[in-house]
Amino acid sequence: MRFMLQTEAMDPILRKYNGFEEMKADEYRYWQRRPAHEGIDAVEEMIEAAYELKGWEMEPDVPRLERPFVRLPCPWR
């Protein structure tokens, strides 16, 4: 028996879900099993795709995953 080290992405697996909640739970379990750096890479990939869809160019020196500063009202003040 021979084993091969897989260096590329696996072939897609098709699954049938009975509802949206079941699909999201499976997706959550998937990302919980992956290393943190893979999740960050996936987010960066989505950001780049969003920029391309809008026709914007990403500047190479701009830090990624910036959060906007939003002031939310505090209900107990």
Secondary structure, 3 states (H helix, E strand, C coil): CCCCCCCCCCCCCCCCCCCHHHHHHHHHHHHHHCCHHHHHHHHHHHHHHHHHHHCCCCCCCCCCCCCCCCCCCCCCC
